[in-house]
């Protein structure tokens, strides 16, 4: 059963071909057998999962279309009674007393959570090597990273441990690991999905989204988690369509823009070749393709690494060793408590970004850095709006390279540059999706498709039609082919 998509599993459950308990037990057994090598989970919750599966089986015939389907949650979503660590020592002892809105909605839909997946600490990273719980390995090649920060979710789906998982995306953290692991990952429009109960990194950039094998699976999951939430002031009061309705729409007349800045220096030639071959598939489906310029793209990384650390500095100030989270032993005084609790609780990358952000927000630097970065952000957003006046979607690579080796990126700046094609999308608040589009050296390549605000239905349609015409999304690593 582990080789089926979420859509196929939902249909099998509805038809009574198997029960949710049988499916859940099968996947829990796969996690027990294989995750010791991958390290994709921080916490597995078999008792809660089986109880939820039994409840779904008991409601069969009355429940919704996702009832009884197992999935996993990135360990950044607060989940009642379950450790929610954000991949950090700081929250290693934190058990959430409430559910995030995304978790609440998934429970209401009858899904079964198998546990919480590994991630870069506080979602800061592009390789899943910054976790207190150790790095995650890529199922396609154990010597490679799975991408980050939602690397655990991507690896678990690619390995067939779960049919789908939830991730978050602040600067590419759904799309880049989806590309590295050969799955489909959707970052919705900012405000489309509630951030309530998601442990904050950068509040103006964070957005939750689904990671699964197909665009159709992502469409079903987005329909379950999207919608206005009065508990999140950035949640948009806008109706939620049926994202599966337009999946089969033909692409004749689709206007595709290729940002010239996404095909220049730094892009691996083999990745470019795979992406351009994918775009030729769209031309065969009736789309027209032209180049377009996004002239402020080269400012995206410097702007992001001013704005995101500044917001992180503010958000992470709450972890002081007093109210919750890690507390140092035998503090000499209050100052010692603050200093040692934070120094012991936060990893190196998190400390680096807190320092950068605190400096940016300090007196005398706010206007020079933070304010200027926000002005540049507005220009980046306008570039996209201008492009969408001419084109239905934009396309390019999700990452400049395939998955790199574990330990290969020692320099923080070289790691930051891995997100060169994804960060601008978060700054602009638009939706983006990565779909499997080939391989380079046995490691997957992702095609990134971008749309204007709230164009998720169109993106999912465009991605789905590509997956109807190709079989990249059907490829599985050897690990996923193994049966118990």
GUMILO-486479 format. One record per atom (N, C-alpha, C): x, y, z. Coordinates in steps of 0.05 Angstrom, whole numbers, plus 32768, in hexadecimal, padded with zeros to 4 digits. Example, Ala and Ser with C-alpha at 12.3 -4.5 7.8 and 13.67 -1.06 7.14 Angstrom:
BEGIN
81087F8E809C/80F67FA6809C/81087FBE809C/81017FD3808E/81117FEB808F/81028001809D/
This chain:
BEGIN
80107FE88000/800080008000/801180198000/802A80178008/803B802F800B/8042803B7FF0/803E802C7FDA/804580377FC0/802E80467FB3/801780497FC1/800080587FB6/800280757FBD/7FF680867FAD/7FF480A27FB3/7FDE80A77FC8/7FDE80BF7FD3/7FC980C57FE6/7FAD80C37FDA/7FAB80CC7FC1/7F9180CA7FB3/7F8880AD7FB0/7F9B809B7FA8/7F95807F7FA5/7F8E80727FC0/7F9C807A7FD5/7F96806F7FF0/7F7A80787FF9/7F7480917FF4/7F59809B7FFC/7F43808C7FEE/7F4880867FD4/7F3480777FC4/7F32805A7FCF/7F48804E7FD5/7F4880337FE0/7F3A80317FFB/7F3E8045800C/7F3080458025/7F1280488022/7F0A805A8010/7EEE805F800B/7EE080467FFF/7EEF80377FEF/7EE4801F7FE3/7EE580067FF5/7EF28009800D/7EF47FF3801F/7F087FDE8018/7F1B7FE58006/7F307FD27FFE/7F427FCB8015/7F457FDE8028/7F557FDA8040/7F4C7FEE8055/7F537FEA806E/7F4A7FFC8083/7F6180108089/7F5A80258097/7F6D8039809F/7F81802C80B2/7F77801A80C4/7F89800D80D7/7F9E7FFC80C8/7F957FED80B4/7FA87FDC80A4/7FBD7FEE8097/7FB48004808B/7FC68016807D/7FDA80238091/7FCF802C80A8/7FE0803980BC/7FF4802580C7/7FEC800D80CD/7FFF7FF980D8/80157FF380C4/800E7FF280AA/80217FEC8095/803680028094/802D801B8095/804080328093/8051803580AC/8045803080C3/8054803180DC/806A801C80DC/8065800580D0/80797FF080CE/80907FF980BC/8089800780A6/809D80118094/80AF802680A2/80A2803780B1/80B2804B80C0/80C5803E80D3/80BB802A80E1/80CD801C80F5/80E4800E80E7/80DF800480CF/80F47FF580C1/8108800780B3/80FF801D80A8/8110802D8096/811A804880A2/810C805380B5/8113806E80BD/812C807080CE/8135805A80D8/814F805A80E6/8165806380D3/8163805D80BA/8177806580A6/81728082809C/8158808A8099/815280A4808E/815280BA80A3/814880B480BB/814580C880D0/813180DE80C8/811C80D680BA/810980EA80B1/80F480F180C6/80F180E180DB/80DE80E780F0/80ED80EF810A/80E281028118/80EB81088134/80DA80F98148/80C080F98143/80AE80EA8155/809A80DA8144/809780C1814B/808280B0813F/806D80AB8154/805380AD814C/803D80AB8160/802B80948159/8033807B815D/802380648155/800880628164/80088068817D/7FEF8065818C/7FDA80788183/7FE280928180/7FCF80A68176/7FC680A0815A/7FD980968149/7FD38090812D/7FBF8079812B/7FC28064813A/7FB0804E8139/7F9480558144/7F9480668158/7F7A806F8163/7F6B8080814E/7F7A80918140/7F6E80A1812B/7F6480908114/7F74807B810D/7F6D806980F7/7F53805A80FE/7F5180518117/7F3980438120/7F218055811F/7F25806E8126/7F0E80818125/7F0680868109/7F19808880F6/7F12808B80DA/7F03807380CF/7F0C805B80D7/7EFF804380CE/7EE2804280D9/7EDE804B80F1/7EC4804B80FE/7EB1805E80F1/7EBC807380E4/7EAB808880D8/7EA8808380BA/7EB2806D80B0/7EB180688093/7E95806A8088/7E9380798072/7E79807E8066/7E6E8099806E/7E7880A48084/7E6F80BE808D/7E8580D3808B/7E9D80CA8088/7EB580DC8089/7EBB80E8806E/7ECE80FB806E/7ED681088056/7EE980F88045/7EF18103802E/7F0280F4801B/7F1E80ED8025/7F2880FB8039/7F4380F68043/7F4380E5805D/7F2B80DD8065/7F2980CE807F/7F3980B4807E/7F4A80B18092/7F5980988095/7F7480988086/7F7A80AE8078/7F9380AF8069/7FAA80B7807B/7FBF80A8807D/7FD680AF808E/7FE780C58082/7FF380D58092/800780E98089/801980F080A1/802C8102809C/803E810B80B1/803E812980B2/8047813480C9/8048815180CD/8065815980D3/806E816E80C5/8087817A80CC/8087818280E9/809D817E80F8/809C81828115/809D81A0811C/808E81AF810D/808B81CC8113/806E81D38117/805D81BF8113/804081C38117/803981BA8134/802F81CB8144/802681C4815F/801181AE815D/80148199816D/80038182816C/7FFD81798188/7FE4817A8191/7FDC817581AD/7FE8815B81B7/7FF6815D81CD/8001814581DB/8019813981CE/8024814581B9/803B813A81AB/8052814E81AC/806A814481B0/8082815681B0/808381658196/8087817F8198/808981918181/80A381A08184/80B881988177/80D381A1817E/80DE81B6816B/80D381B98153/80DF81CA813E/80FC81C28138/810381A9813D/811D819F8137/813381AA8149/812B81B58161/813E81C38172/814081B7818E/815781B98199/815A81B281B5/814981C481C7/814681DD81BE/813781F081CE/811B81E681D4/810E81D781C1/80F381CD81C6/80F281AE81C8/810881A281CE/8109818581D0/80F6817B81E6/80EF818B81F9/80DD8182820F/80C1818F820D/80BB819B81F6/80A281A981F3/808C819781E8/8077819281F6/8060818381ED/8049819781E9/8040819A81D0/802D81AE81C9/801281AA81D8/800681BF81E3/7FEC81BC81F0/7FD581C181DE/7FDA81C681C5/7FC481CC81B2/7FCD81C48196/7FB981C48184/7FBF81BD8168/7FC181D68157/7FD581D78145/7FD681EB8130/7FBC81E9811F/7FB481FE8112/7F9C81FE8101/7F9F81E980EB/7FB781E680DF/7FBA81D280CA/7FB581B680D6/7FC081B180EE/7FBB819780FA/7F9E81938101/7F9281A7810B/7F7581A78112/7F6481A080F9/7F6B81AD80E3/7F5B81A880CA/7F60818B80C0/7F79818280C2/7F7F816780B8/7F71815280CA/7F70815680E4/7F61814480F5/7F43814580EE/7F39815D80E9/7F1C815F80E2/7F16815080C8/7F2A814F80B6/7F278140809D/7F2A812280A0/7F32811980B9/7F3480FD80BE/7F4F80F180B8/7F63810180B1/7F7D80F680AB/7F8A80EA80C4/7F9F80DA80C0/7FAC80CC80D6/7FC980D580D6/7FD280E380EB/7FEE80EB80ED/7FFE80D480F9/801480CE80EB/802680B880F5/803D80C48105/804180DE8105/805680E98115/80608104810A/8076810D8116/808181278110/809C81238102/80A0813180EC/80B8812D80DC/80CF814080E2/80E7813780DD/8100814580E2/8101815E80D1/8111817280DA/8113818B80CC/812B819A80D5/813481AE80C5/814881C180CE/813D81D080E5/814E81D580F9/814681E38112/813881FD810C/812081FF8117/810F82178113/810C821E80F5/810D820A80E4/8109820D80C7/8120821D80BA/8137821F80C6/814D822E80BC/8162821C80AF/816082188095/817382078087/816881FD806D/817B81F3805C/817481EA8042/817D81CD803D/818381BF8053/818E81A4804F/818581908064/817781998078/816F8188808F/8187817D809F/819D818C809E/81B4818580AE/81B5819580C8/81A381A980CB/81A481BA80E2/819081B180F8/8189819780F8/8177818D810C/818581838125/817A8189813C/8185817E8156/818481608156/817281548145/816F81378145/817F812A812F/819181388122/81A2812D810E/8198813180F2/81A9812E80DE/81A0813380C2/818E811D80B8/817D812580A4/816D81118096/817C8109807C/817880F18074/818580E7805B/817180E68045/817B80EB802D/816A80EA8015/816580CD800D/814B80C5800A/814680A98003/815280A07FE8/815780B37FD6/816380AC7FBC/818080A67FBE/818D80B27FD2/81AA80AE7FD6/81B180B67FF2/81B880A28003/81BC80A7801F/81D380BA8025/81E480C08011/81FA80D38016/81F180F0800F/81D980F38007/81CF810E7FFE/81BB81198013/81B981348013/81A581418024/8189813E8017/817481408027/81598140801C/814E815C8016/815F8171801C/8155818C801A/814981958035/814381AE8037/813881B88050/812881D1804C/811A81DA8060/811B81CE807B/810881B7807F/80F681B2806C/80E2819C806F/80ED81828064/8107817C8069/81138165805E/8108814B8068/8100814A8082/80F58131808C/80DB812A807F/80CA813E807A/80B08139806D/80B5812F8050/80C8813C8042/80CE81348026/80D981188025/80EC81118037/80F880F78037/80E480E1803E/80D280E78051/80BE80D38059/80AB80CC8042/80A380E18033/809180DC801C/80A080CD8006/80B880D58000/80C780C97FEA/80CD80AB7FF0/80D280A5800A/80D8808A8012/80C080788014/80A880838011/809080738014/8089806D8031/8093807E8044/808B807A8060/807080868065/8069809B8056/804F80A78058/804780B0803B/802E80B28035/802680BB801A/802880D98017/802880E8802E/80298105802D/8032810F8048/803B81288048/804381358061/803F8153805E/803E81608075/803C817D8076/80578189807A/805C819F806C/807581AE806F/806F81CB8072/808481DB8077/808281F88076/809782038064/8092821B8059/80A382278045/80A78244804C/80BF824B8054/80C68267805A/80D782748044/80E882638037/80F8826C8021/80FD8257800C/80EC8242800D/80EF822B7FFA/80EE82118008/80E782108022/80EA81F88032/80D681E2802D/80C281E6801B/80B281D18010/80BC81C97FF5/80C181DD7FE4/80C781D87FC8/80E281CC7FC3/80F781D67FD2/811281CC7FCD/811581AF7FD7/810C81A77FEF/810D818A7FF6/80FB81797FE5/80E581837FDB/80D481747FC9/80E4816E7FAF/80F381827FA5/8104817E7F8D/811A816A7F93/8127816C7FA9/813E815A7FB0/8135813D7FB4/811C81397FBD/8112811E7FC3/80FF81137FAD/80FA81227F98/80EA81187F82/80CD81157F88/80C281287F98/80A581287F9E/809981437F96/808081477F9B/807281607F95/806E81707FAE/807581897FAE/8071819A7FC5/806681B57FBE/805181BE7FCC/804281D67FC6/804581EB7FDD/804F82037FD6/804F82197FE8/8038822C7FE0/8023822D7FF1/800C823E7FE9/8012825C7FEC/7FFF826C7FE2/800082897FE6/8001828F8004/801182A4800B/801282AC8027/7FF682B48030/7FED82A88046/7FD382AE8051/7FBE829A8049/7FC482888036/7FB18274802D/7FAC825F8042/7FC182588051/7FC082448066/7FC882518081/7FB9824C8096/7FBE825880B0/7FD9825180BB/7FE6826580C7/8000826080D5/7FFC825B80F3/7FE3825C80FC/7FDF82588119/7FE9823D8122/7FF9823D8136/800482248141/801C82198133/80278228811F/804082218112/805682318120/806A8224812A/807F82318138/808D82448125/808E825E812C/80958273811A/80B382758115/80BA827980FC/80D6828080F4/80D4829D80EB/80CA82A280D3/80C782BD80C9/80AA82C180C1/809B82D180D1/807E82D180D0/807382DC80B6/808182ED80A8/807782F8808F/807E82E68077/808B82D0807C/809482BE8066/808A82A1806A/808682988082/807E827C8088/80648275807B/8062825E806F/804882548064/804982358064/80338229806D/8031820C806D/802682028053/802E81E9804C/802481DD8033/802881BF8032/801C81B2801F/801D8195801D/8035818B800C/803F81738013/805481658004/804A81498000/804981417FE7/803E81267FE0/804B811D7FC5/804081087FBB/804C80FD7FA2/8042810B7F89/802981157F8A/801D81207F72/8010813B7F78/800B814A7F63/7FFD81637F65/7FE0815E7F6E/7FD481487F65/7FB981417F6D/7FB8813D7F8B/7FCB81307F97/7FCC812C7FB3/7FCE81477FC2/7FDF81587FB7/7FE381737FC4/7FC981837FC2/7FBA81807FAC/7FA1818E7FA9/7F8D81867FBE/7F8B816C7FC3/7F7981627FD8/7F81816C7FF4/7F9A816C7FF9/7FA481758014/7FA081938017/7FA681A28002/7FA281BF8005/7F8581C6800A/7F7381B87FFE/7F5781BD8003/7F4F81B88020/7F5E81A6802D/7F58819F8049/7F6381B4805C/7F7A81C08055/7F8881D18069/7F8481EF8064/7F7B81F7804C/7F7982138045/7F6082208052/7F60823A8054/7F488248805E/7F4F825D8073/7F3D826F8077/7F418285808A/7F41827A80A7/7F51828680B7/7F53827F80D3/7F54829980E4/7F40829F80F4/7F4082B88103/7F5782B98118/7F6382A2811E/7F7A82A28131/7F9482AB8124/7F9482AE8109/7FAC82B680FB/7FA582D080EC/7FB182E680F5/7FAA830080E9/7FB3830380CC/7FC582F180C3/7FCF82F280A7/7FC082DF8096/7FAC82D180A1/7F9C82BE8091/7F8882CD8081/7F8682C68067/7F7582D58055/7F5882CA8055/7F4582DC8058/7F2982D58058/7F2082D1803B/7F2382BA8031/7F1D82B38015/7F1482978013/7F0082928003/7EF582778001/7F0982637FF6/7F0582497FFD/7F1782347FF4/7F0A82247FDE/7F1582257FC6/7F0982157FB0/7F0F81F87FB2/7F0381E87FA1/7F0A81CC7F9F/7F2281CB7F8C/7F3A81C77F97/7F5281C87F87/7F5581B17F73/7F44819D7F75/7F4581867F63/7F34818B7F4A/7F23819F7F4A/7F1081A47F34/7F1E81AA7F1A/7F3381B97F1A/7F4081C27F02/7F5881B27EFA/7F5E819C7F08/7F76818C7F02/7F7781827EE6/7F60817B7EDB/7F60816F7EC0/7F5E81837EA9/7F5D819D7EB0/7F5A81B27E9B/7F7181B17E88/7F6C81B27E6D/7F8281B27E5A/7F9481CB7E5C/7FAC81C97E52/7FBF81DF7E54/7FC381EE7E3A/7FB281E97E27/7FB481F77E0D/7FB182157E12/7FC582247E08/7FC482417E0C/7FD1824B7E25/7FDB82397E36/7FE982417E4F/800282527E47/800582687E54/801C827A7E4F/803182767E66/8048826C7E5F/805D82667E73/8074827A7E6F/807C82867E85/809382987E85/80AB828A7E92/80C2828E7E85/80DB82827E90/80EC82997E99/80EF829D7EB4/810082B37EBE/811D82AF7EB6/812882C27EA7/814482BF7E9E/815782BE7EB5/815082CA7ECB/816182C97EE3/816382AE7EEF/8151829C7EE8/815182807EF4/8160826D7EE2/816B82777ECC/817A82657EBA/8196826F7EB4/81A1827D7EC7/81BB82897EC2/81D2827B7ED1/81E5828B7ED9/81FD82817EE6/81F582737F01/8202825D7F07/81FD824E7F20/81EA82377F1C/81DB82367F06/81C9821F7F01/81D882087EF5/81D681F17F02/81E381D97EF8/81D881D37EDB/81EA81CF7EC7/81E181CB7EAC/81CF81B37EA8/81D3819E7EB8/81C281867EB6/81A6818C7EC1/81A5819C7ED6/818B81A47EE2/817D81B57ECD/818B81C87EC1/817E81D87EAC/817381C77E95/818281B37E8D/817A81A27E77/816081947E7F/815E81897E97/8146817B7EA0/812E818E7EA2/813381A67EAC/811D81B97EAE/811381C27E92/812581C67E80/811C81CE7E65/810E81B87E56/8116819F7E5B/810781887E50/80EB81877E5B/80E8818D7E75/80CD818E7E81/80BC81A37E74/80C881BA7E6F/80BA81D07E63/80B181C97E46/80C181B97E38/80B981B07E1E/80A1819E7E1F/809D81907E35/808581807E38/806D81927E38/806F81A97E46/805981BC7E46/805381C77E2A/806881CC7E1B/806381D67E00/805481C17DEF/805A81A77DF4/804C81927DE6/802F81907DEF/8029819B7E06/800D819B7E11/7FFE81B47E08/800A81C57DF8/7FFC81DD7DEE/800481F77DFB/801781F77E0D/801F82107E1A/803382207E08/8033823A7E0C/8047824B7DFF/805C82547E14/807582567E0C/808A825C7E1E/809A82757E14/809F82887E26/80B0829F7E20/80C082A67E39/80D782B37E34/80E782BC7E4A/80DB82D67E56/80E182DA7E70/80D982F27E7E/80EF82F97E92/80F183127E99/8105831A7EAC/80F883227EC7/810483197EDC/80FD83217EF8/811583307F02/8118834A7EFC/813183587EFE/813C835B7F1B/812C83587F2F/8136835B7F4A/813C83407F58/813C832B7F49/814183107F54/815B830F7F63/8170831B7F59/818A83197F66/818B83267F82/817683367F89/817583427FA3/816683307FB7/815A831A7FAD/8148830A7FBE/815782FE7FD6/816E82F27FD2/817C82E57FE8/818682FA7FFD/819383107FF5/819A8323800A/8182832F8018/816C8334800A/8154833F8017/8149832B802B/814783128022/813D82FD8033/814D82FA804D/816882FA804A/817982F68061/817D830F8072/816E8324806C/816A833A807F/814F8336808C/813A8331807D/811F83308087/811A83188099/81218300808F/811C82E7809E/812B82E680B9/814582EB80BA/815282EB80D4/8147830180E7/813F831880DC/8133832C80EE/811A832280FB/8109831580EB/80F0830B80F7/80F682F38109/810A82E38102/811182CD8114/811C82D7812E/812C82EC812E/813682F78147/811F82FF8159/810B830B814E/80F48313815E/80E482FA8168/80DE82E88156/80CE82D1815D/80DB82BE8171/80F682BC816F/810482A98181/810C82B5819B/810682CF819F/810C82DC81B9/80FD82D081D0/80E782C281C9/80D582B681DE/80E3829E81EC/80F7829381E0/8104827B81EB/811A828481FE/811382878217/81268293822A/812C82818242/812282698242/812782568258/8115825B8270/8101826D826D/80F082738284/80D582668281/80C8826A826A/80AC82618267/80A98245825C/80B8823E8248/80B88223823D/80D1821F822D/80D682068226/80EE82008217/810681FA8229/811D81F7821C/813581F0822B/813D82048240/814581FA8257/814F820B826D/816982008277/817D82118279/819782088281/819781FF829F/81AA81F082A7/81AC81E682C2/81B981FB82D4/81AE81FE82EC/81BA820F8301/81C3822A82F8/81B1823B82ED/81B9825582E5/81C2826682FD/81D7827682F9/81E18287830F/81CE829F8314/81C382A982FF/81B082BF8301/819F82C082E8/818E82D482E6/817C82D682CF/818B82D982B4/819F82E982B4/81AF82ED829C/81BC82D38293/81C782C482A6/81D382AA82A0/81BF82978296/81A6829882A1/819182868297/818B828C827A/818882A58273/818282AD8257/819982A48245/81B182AB824C/81C882A6823A/81CC82888236/81CD8279824B/81D4825C8248/81BD824C823C/81A482538244/818D82458239/818C8248821B/819182608211/8190826581F4/81A8825A81E6/81BF825D81F2/81D8825281E6/81D7823481E3/81CC822781F8/81CA820981F7/81B2820081E6/819D820F81E6/8185820681D8/8185820A81BA/8192821F81B0/819282258194/81AC821A8187/81A98210816E/81BF8207815F/81CE821E8151/81E482178143/81F5822B8138/81E7823D8123/81D882308111/81CB824080FC/81B582528107/81A68249811B/819282598127/819F82718135/81B5826C8144/81C382828151/81CD8296813D/81D7828C8127/81E2829E8112/81CB82B18108/81B482A68103/819E82B780F8/819382C9810D/819282C18126/818982D3813B/819C82EB813D/81B682E6813C/81CA82FB813E/81C7830F8126/81C48303810E/81C0831580F6/81A7832580F9/819183198102/817883278104/8178833C8119/818483368130/8185834A8146/81968362813D/81AB835D812F/81BB83738124/81AB83848111/819C837780FF/818C838580EB/8177839880F8/816C838E810E/8156839D811B/816183B28130/817B83B28134/818683C48148/818583E1813F/818683F38153/81858410814D/819C8418813A/819584278126/81A984308113/81AC841E80FA/81A0840680FC/81A283F380E5/818783EC80D9/817283F180E8/815783EA80DE/815183F680C3/8155841080C0/814E841D80A6/816284148090/817B84108098/818F84098084/818C83ED8079/818283DB808A/818083BF8081/816383B5807F/815583B48096/813A83A88095/812683B88084/812583D28087/811383E28077/811A83E08059/813483E18053/813D83E08037/813683C4802C/813983AF803B/813383948031/81158392802C/8104839E803C/80E7839E8037/80E083AD801D/80EF83C28018/80EA83D17FFF/80F283C07FE7/810883B27FE9/811183A07FD4/80FC83897FD0/80F183807FE6/80DC836B7FE5/80C583757FD4/80BD838D7FD7/80A783987FC7/80AE83987FAA/80C7839D7FA3/80CF839D7F87/80CE83807F7C/80D7836D7F8C/80D683517F83/80B983487F7F/80A883507F90/808C83497F8D/808083557F74/8088836E7F6E/807D837B7F56/8088836D7F3D/80A083637F3D/80AB83547F26/8098833D7F1F/8090832F7F34/807E83187F2F/806383217F25/805883367F31/803D83407F28/803E83497F0B/805483567F03/8057835F7EE7/805983467ED5/806783327EDD/806A831A7ECD/804F830C7EC9/803F830B7EDF/802582FD7EDD/8010830D7ECD/801783267EC6/800583347EB4/800883297E98/801F831C7E92/802483107E78/802182F27E77/802782E57E8D/802982C77E8D/801682BB7EA2/800D82A37E9C/7FFD82947EAF/800E82897EC6/8025827E7EBF/803782727ED3/805482787ECB/806682767EDE/808282787ED9/808E825D7EE0/80A482557ED2/80B0823B7ED7/80CF823E7ED8/80DB822D7EE7/80F8822C7EE9/810082157EFC/811A82137F02/812381FE7F15/811B82067F31/811781F17F42/811281F67F5E/812C81FA7F6D/814281F07F63/815C81F27F70/817181F37F5A/818882007F5F/819C82017F4A/81AB81E77F46/81A981D57F59/81B781BB7F57/81A481A57F61/81AB818C7F5B/819D81767F69/81A681757F86/819C81637F96/81A481607FB2/81C2815D7FB4/81CE816C7FC6/81EA816B7FCA/81F181587FE1/820A81517FE4/8212813D7FF8/820F81498014/820A81378027/820A813F8043/8225814A804A/822681618058/823F816E8060/824D817D804B/824181808033/824F818D801C/824F81AB801E/823B81B6802B/823981D4802C/824181DE8048/825B81E2804C/826581EB8066/826182098069/826182188053/825F82358054/8242823D8055/8238824C8069/821C8254806A/821282628050/822382728044/821A8281802C/8214826E8015/8225825A8011/822082477FFC/820782378001/82008233801A/81E682268021/81CF8238801A/81D282528021/81BD8265801C/81B782677FFE/81CB82657FEE/81C882687FD1/81B882517FC4/81B5823B7FD3/81A482247FC9/8187822D7FC5/817F82427FD3/8163824B7FD2/815F82627FBE/817282667FAC/8171827D7F9B/8158827F7F89/814C82687F82/813482687F71/811A82667F81/811C82637F9B/810382607FAB/80FD82777FBD/811182857FC6/810D829A7FDA/80FB82B17FD1/80FE82BA7FB8/80EF82D17FAE/80D182CB7FB0/80C982B27FAD/80AD82AB7FAD/80A182B17FC9/80B082AB7FDE/80A682B17FF9/80A582D07FFE/80B982DE7FF4/80B982FB7FF7/80A183077FE9/809982FC7FD3/808283067FC4/806782FB7FCE/806882E57FDD/804F82DA7FE8/803F82CA7FD5/804B82C27FBD/803C82B47FA9/803F82957FAD/802E82857FA0/803082687FA2/8044825C7F8F/804F82457F97/806282377F85/806082197F8B/806682097F77/806681EC7F7A/807E81E07F6C/808A81CC7F78/809F81BD7F6B/809681A17F64/809B81997F4C/8093817E7F43/80AC816F7F38/80AD81557F3A/80C481467F30/80C681497F12/80DF814D7F08/80E281537EEB/80FC81467EE0/810681317EED/811D81247EE2/8132811D7EF8/814981147EEE/815E810D7F01/817981167EF6/818B811C7F08/81A781227F01/81B981117F13/81C880FF7F08/81D980EE7F18/81C980DD7F2C/81B180D57F24/81A180C47F36/819280D47F4C/819480EE7F4C/818680FE7F60/817181107F52/815A81137F5F/814381207F51/8148813E7F4C/813981487F38/813881647F30/811B816D7F32/811781857F3C/80FC81907F3F/80F881A77F2C/80E081A87F1F/80D781BE7F0F/80C581D07F21/80CC81E97F23/80BC81FC7F34/80A8820B7F22/808F820B7F2A/807A821A7F1B/806E822F7F2E/806C82477F25/8064825E7F35/804B826B7F2A/803982747F3B/802182827F32/801C829B7F42/800982AB7F3A/800282C37F49/7FF382BC7F62/7FEE82CF7F73/7FE182CA7F8D/7FC782BB7F89/7FC482A77F99/7FAB82967F9B/7FA682877F80/7FBB82817F71/7FB882727F58/7FBF82557F5D/7FBB824B7F75/7FC3822F7F7B/7FB4821B7F69/7F9B82207F63/7F8C820D7F52/7F99820B7F36/7FA282227F2C/7FAF82227F11/7FCA82137F13/7FDA82197F28/7FF4820B7F2B/7FF081ED7F2D/7FDC81E47F3C/7FD881C87F3F/7FCF81BB7F25/7FBF81C97F16/7FB681C07EFB/7FCF81BD7EE9/7FE081D17EE8/7FF881D07ED7/800A81BA7EE0/800E81B67EFA/801F81A17F03/801381857EFE/7FF981837F01/7FEB81697EFD/7FED81617EE0/7FE981737ECE/7FEB816C7EB1/800781637EA9/801B816F7EB5/803681667EB0/803A81497EBA/802E81437ED2/803181287EDD/802081147ECE/800C811D7EC0/7FFD810B7EAE/800D81047E95/801F81167E8E/802E81127E75/804A81067E79/805281047E93/806D80FA7E99/806B80E67EB0/808180D87EB6/808080C57ECC/809580CA7EE1/80A180E27EE2/80B580E87EF6/80AB80E47F12/809280EC7F16/808680EB7F31/808180CE7F3A/808180BB7F26/807C809F7F2D/809680907F34/80AD809D7F2F/80C680907F36/80C9808E7F54/80D580787F5D/80D880747F7A/80F5806C7F80/810080757F96/811A806B7F9F/8117804D7FA6/812D803F7FA6/812D80227FAC/8120801D7FC7/8124802F7FDA/8119802B7FF5/80FA802A7FF4/80EF803B7FE3/80D1803C7FE1/80C680247FD3/80D680157FC4/80CC7FFE7FB6/80CC7FE57FC8/80DA7FE77FDE/80DB7FD07FF0/80C07FCB7FFE/80B97FB18000/80A17FAA800F/80A97F9A8028/80987F9C803C/809D7F8E8055/80997F708053/
